Amino acid sequence: MQSPAKAHWQRAMAANNQPAEDQAIPAGAANQYELMLLKLAEDKRRLKDIQSIERKIEVKATLLPDYLPWIEGVLAAGAGRQDDVLMTVFVWAIDIADFALAIKIGAYAIEHGLTMPDQYKRDVPCVLAEEVADVALKESDDMRAGILPVLLAVAGLVEGKDMPDEVRAKLHKAIGYAQRAAGDLVKARESLALAIKLHDKVGVKKDIERLDVAIKNSAPPAPAGDA
């Protein structure tokens, strides 16, 4: 764990690394960014040596706090300068289900047009939509209802952004499953219908059929006519 003094200094260096485009980055801040990139490269090598996905997630959860002062400094400065440390932590935050941090970084990155590091072949809206949807779809119904606000927030952030229809369909599938878990069958059906409209192989046809039956069975009986 970092000391409070070191964390404060790192936040300050991150903020100093975000001047306006026509201003030079102070040498100390530039050097700190290079050090953060070196640390990131070392941590990525460590992760690459781990075969278990679950173990990778556990390690990312232990590594991520070391980057938080830097991330906080970058976001607080709000300059929108490209930062590969920020964008890698963005993905790690999704992996460890720190959705609040992921959405905060994602919103900042979308607002300022930041790009993903070279190893990622997708843009920020696509990564945000697909990765969060993947996490939600792996959860049980008991957990999905709690993720619904996250999924709706992501959908709002990526609305109107260009991405493959398959990715947007997956996001709406995850939303539909979460709405179903929350007991909102009508909205769940609407979300799943949109998903299959976007991508007919999204795998929700049977879910829609079951929802139709459940919605019909849950409808109040029609009032009896006058005798």
N, C-alpha and C positions, 0 to 999 in steps of 0.2 A: 504493500500500500504506500502511496505517496504521502509525504508530509503535507500539511496544509500550506506551508510556505512554498513548496515546490509546485503544488497544484495551482496556487495563485499566480506564480511566475509563468507557468505554462499557459494559463488562460490569457495573461497579458501578452506573451509572445505570439499566441495564435491571433489575437486581435491586431497586433502590429503587423502580422503577415497579410492583413487584408486592407491595404490602402486602396485609394482610387486607382483606376487603370493608368493614369498619367503620373502616378507617384511611385518612387522607388521603394522597395521593401527594405526596411532597416536591416543591417547586416546580422544583428543578433537574432531577429525573427526569422530571417532566411535560413540561418544556420540551424535554428531550432526545428524548422520545417524539415530540413534535410535529416536531422536526427530522428524526427518522428518517422520519416520514410524508411530510415535504416532499421528502426525498431520494428516497424510494420513488416519489412522484408524478413527479419529474423523470426517474428512470430508466425508469418505465413509459412516459412520453412518448417517450423515446428509442427504446424497443423498438417502440412503435406505428408509428414512422416507418420501421421495417425490414420489408420485405415477405418476405424469405426466412426460412423457418422455421429452416433450418440456421444462418443468420447470427444469428437471435434467440437460439438456444441457445448459440452461441459468446459472444455478448455477456453473456448471463445468467451464464455461467461466470466471466467477468471481473468482474462486478458483485457476485456473491454473497459473496466473501470480505469485502467491506466491511461486511456485515451480521452476520458470524459472532460478533463480540464481543457484540453486542446479543442475538443468539439464545442464546448460551451463558449470558448473565446471566439471561435470562428462564427458561430451563430449570432453571438452578441454583436460582433462587428458589422455583420449584415452586408458586407461588400460584394459578395457573390463571386469571389475569385475561385478558380478551379483548385480543388484540394483532394488528392487521391486518398489521403488518410481519412478524411471525412466520408468519402464515398464508399470506402471499404468497410468502415465501421457501420455505415448505413445497412449494408447487407448482413453484417454480423448481428446487428440489433434485431433484424427480422429472424435470423436463425435461432436466436436465444429467446424469441418471443417478447423482446422489449419493444412492444409496438409503439408506445408513447414516443420513445426516442426515434424509432424508425420513421414515424409519420412527421416528426419535427424536422428531421434531416431531409426527408423526401419533399416536404412542402418547400423548404428553403432551396433545395436543388432544382425543383421544377420552376420555382419563381425566377431563379437566376440563370436557368439554362445550363446547369452543370452537367457534365458527362460522366459516365461510368469509366473506371480504369480499363485498360486495354483488354484484360482477360475476360471481361464481361461483354458479350456480343449484343446486348440489348440496351435501350436507353432507360432513363430513370423511371418514367411512368410505367413502362413495361415490367421492369424489375419489381417495382413496388406492388403492382397489381398481381403478378404471377406468384411471387414469393410469399406474399401474405396469404393469398388464396391457397397455395400448397400447404402452408402450415395449418390453416383452418380445416382443410379437407381431410387432414390426417387425424384430426381430433375426434373424440367421441361426441355423440349428441349432447351429453351432459356438459361438455365444455364449449360446444359451438355457440350456444346462446350468449355466453359471455363475450365472445369475439365479435358479435354482430356490430356493436358500435365502431369497432376498429375497421371492419370491412366496409361499412357505410362511409366512414371517413375517407378511406382509400378510394372508394368509388367516386366520391366528390372531388378528390384531388386529381384523378386521372380522367375525369369527364371531358370529352372533347379532344383528348390527346390521341394521336395516331398510334395504333398498336395492332398486332394480329388479332383477327376476330376470335381465334381460339383462346387467346389469353383473356380477352374481355369476357368470353363465355365462361371460362373457368372461374373468374371473379364472381360473376352473377350466380353460378352454380353454388359457390361457397356461401354467398349471401342467402340464397334460397334455402340451403340446408340449415343455416343459422336461424333464419326466420321460422322455419319449420320447428326447430328445436325450441324456439321461444314461444311456440304456440300460435304464431300468426300464419295460419294456413293459406289464406287468400294471397297475402303478399309473397309468401314462399312460392306459390304457384306462378305468380306473375314473374318473379325473378327467374325461375327455372324455365318458363316459357321464353323469356328473353334469351336465356343462355342457349337453348336449343335452336332458336331463330338465328343466332349468331354463328353457331357451329352445330350441325345436326348430329355429330358424333361425340357430343360432350357427355353423353351417358346419363341423361336424366329422364328419358321417356317413361320408364316404369315408375319413377318417382312422381311424375306429373299424374299418371293414371291413378296411383294410390292417393294422391292429394285430392283428385277429383272425387273419389269415393268418400274420403274423410270429410271433405267440405259438404258434400251432399248429405251425409249422415249427421253432420253437426248442425244443419240448418233447422230452425224451429219449425214445428209442424204448421201447415196452413190452417188458418182459422176455419172452424166448422161452419157450414152454411146454416141459414135459419131453417128450423124444422117446419 
